[in-house]
Amino acid sequence: MSATSPKILIVDDEPDLLDITAAYLEMEGYTPLTALNGPAALEILNSTVPDLIISDITMPGMSGFDFFGKVRSEAKFQNTPFIFLSGHTDIQHIMAGKELGSDDYLLKPYEPEMLISTIKGKLKRSRQLNDSMSQQMDSLKNQLFRLISHEMRTPLTSILGAADILTGGKEALSPEDFTEFLKMLKIGTLRLNRMVEDFLLVVKIDSGEVSKEIDFREACIAPLETATRLASIREEIKKTRDITITVDVPDESPFLFIYPPHFDDIVARLFDNACKFSPQGAVITLASRSENDRYIFSVVDDGNGIPIEKQDGLFQKFYQVDRDLQEQQGAGLGLYISKKLAELNTCVLWCESDWGKGAAFHLSIAKKV
């Protein structure tokens, strides 16, 4: 028998059925592992990670349902296919087995061909999921490598270079040069700090910590104040790149179903994204409108836009359109964070764009009644 043949753990308190099932599996090229009860099976799992588990339900000492709970409580068995093989044919047991999250529920007495077919299907699906996860992990590793090698190294190089010159002696620099190197230090430090803050926020979002912070009790939003503030604090961008910022937001303070700090964060990220990808002389518009029971806030630019075929990954982690072709500052987390914050607030965030026609990001928020 091949050393790499899939290992299948069978748990059943009927010794004869256990032996017969193990024999069927062995004939099909699998490596059967057998246990007469849940505790004995857990002993096996202490040293082995099987490719699939088959378990009876009614057994002495520990039921199959309890055994399933023990198995799924271990991280290393989260993706192991689990099949109940039971003599309980009543709908209550079948529903309970499926609702627990098992991969299948087969009835005794079973047809060997049906059992083998089910096992093959579950193992095939498991391999597909593992391959998909491996590809995603490889992609994530590559993205992180590129991020660290460029997005973090660039500001670090700037900081180290400026610090090296400044520690060489202030007297060797003109006041203008000294000020410029201090600015270089500040810009590089702020860029790194923003990146670290975004990483920490992503961890808080993914762990569920951010959802606990949301408080809607005083959700009175002042969209005009937010838009005006964003436009005013981006004066340097407006001057250096000749970007025009227009505000088309009514002077009102609607009660919206969104946590105010999250509203400010989302809008600021969408606005910064528009500034980052807008060319010299572009126009960026901050606008809002009411539609029945929804309030729509939009950030619109007249830049190059985003090709439709490249919009699928727009709100994914580390995704940036044509990262290899253009200089982009940031980790590619801004839109991911915006999307997640919107979802946590039961809002809808989407993009409308096409190549050569600019991009519009819309945040739809429910009004509070």
Sequence and secondary structure as in RCSB ss.txt:
>XXXX:A:sequence
MSATSPKILIVDDEPDLLDITAAYLEMEGYTPLTALNGPAALEILNSTVPDLIISDITMPGMSGFDFFGKVRSEA
KFQNTPFIFLSGHTDIQHIMAGKELGSDDYLLKPYEPEMLISTIKGKLKRSRQLNDSMSQQMDSLKNQLFRLISH
EMRTPLTSILGAADILTGGKEALSPEDFTEFLKMLKIGTLRLNRMVEDFLLVVKIDSGEVSKEIDFREACIAPLE
TATRLASIREEIKKTRDITITVDVPDESPFLFIYPPHFDDIVARLFDNACKFSPQGAVITLASRSENDRYIFSVV
DDGNGIPIEKQDGLFQKFYQVDRDLQEQQGAGLGLYISKKLAELNTCVLWCESDWGKGAAFHLSIAKKV
>XXXX:A:secstr
  TTS EEEEE S HHHHHHHHHHHHHTT EEEEESSHHHHHHHHTT   SEEEE SS SSS HHHHHHHHHTSG
GGTTS EEEEES  SHHHHHHHHHTT SEEEESS  HHHHHHHHHHHHHHHHHHHHHHHHHHHHHHHHHHHIIII
IIHHHHHHHHHHHHHHTT GGGS HHHHHHHHHHHHHHHHHHHHHHHHHHHHHHHHTTTGGGG   TT B  HHH
HHHHHHHHTHHHHHHHT EEEEE  S   BBSS HHHHHHHHHHHHHHHHHH  TT EEEEEEEEETTEEEEEEE
E SS   GGG TTTTSTT  TTTTTS   S S HHHHHHHHHHHTT EEEEEE TTS EEEEEEEEB  
